[in-house]
Structure formats: structure tokens, C-alpha cells
Amino acid sequence: GCDLTVVPGNHDIFPATTKRPFFSISRPTKNWEFFCDLFASTRRGRGSRRLVRGEPFPVGKILNEDVVLAAFDSTRNNSYDPRSWASGELPGNHIDAVEKFFAANSKARHRVVVMHHCPWADLSESMSPKVPMGMAVPDAETAVNWLYWAGATLILCGHYHVDVERKQLAPGLTGFCAGTAGGEDADDEGGGEED
């Protein structure tokens, strides 16, 4: 459970199906439940625990004395509107739970957040006005503030089809978006290709 962390993204809950009709306007809950069952083992194991009773996410992991990790589900699984499924959501009670987890492990040098959606706003150029891809609930600025005040030091995310982006979001909080298009991390001396 501690060796691998898997969190859902919007394509994991998207309701594409092999049955007719190919695209159905329905809530993607069943796909999300299948995803959660498939990767349940990555939420268990030594040092891992659920942070909200009765919910699979967020998950807190103590990797070692210097590194703790919180894994979020940032998908909008409970939205009826399919135009919103690409956007991100961080429930307030999940943030509160992660804040308590990080506070209990405040001596750890690195408090890492893993989530699919990128919570900062300047990637909005990649967003489609018809199918928004950014943070919806809360907005991007509020999401970053929540994670900062929760005690995060690093946010690892993807979602956008862009090259690697590293950004200083607040004092002591770095965002790292690996994207899905590969590319180089311009801030990393020597560059290097991302697979």
C-alpha cells in the first residue's frame, strides 16, 4: 500500500461504455466505484489509513520519518452535468482531514499532496470554455490556499496535456504538474525527458 499511490482522474470516471449507446448522459459513479475497487490495495498497508470515515479518499500515508503523503480524489464524481466532469473538486471536509493528518505529522520535512487535477490557475489557457478543466469547487486560488494552510509542502498533479511545470505557489509550497504530454522540467538542471 505504501509503495504505490493511485488516485482517480476525470477519465477514470468518464462514462464511456462498450454497451449501446456509446456515450450515456449519466452520473459516472459506477466507473468510480470500479476504479476504487481495482486500486483498493494502494490505499492500505503499513503507514496508510483513510482520513474520512466511510470514504476511500483522502488517504494518508507515512512513508518515513521525513515524508508523509495525502492522496486526494479531485474528480467531480457527484456532478450530474457531464460538462463539469473534467473539472476538479476538493471537498472541505477532505481538506480538514488532511490538515489534521499533516498537523499530526508536522515534524515530517515533506508533506506531499497527490491529486489528479492541477489546483493553480495559470494553466487555464489549456481550458475549454465548453468543458472547463480547472478547479471548480473551490476555485483555484482558494484550493491552493487550503492546501497551503493544511500544511502541504509539495503538490504533485497532472491532468493538463502540457509539458512539465514547476511553480512556487506559496512560501514553502511547490506545485509540480507532470502533465500528460511529456517534456522537460525547465527548472531541473540538465533537463531530461519525462515519460
Buried (B, 14 or more C-beta within 10 A) or exposed (E): BBEEBBBBBBBBBBBEEEEEEEEEEEBBEEBBEEBBEEBEEBBEEEEBEBBBEEBBBBBBBBBEEEBBBBBBBBBBBEBEEBEBBBBBBBBEEBBBBBBBBBEEBEEBEEBBBBBBBBBBBEBBEEBEEEEBBBBBBBEBEBBBBBBBEBBBBBBBBBBBEBBBBEBEBBEEBBBBBBBBEEBEBEEEEEEEEBE
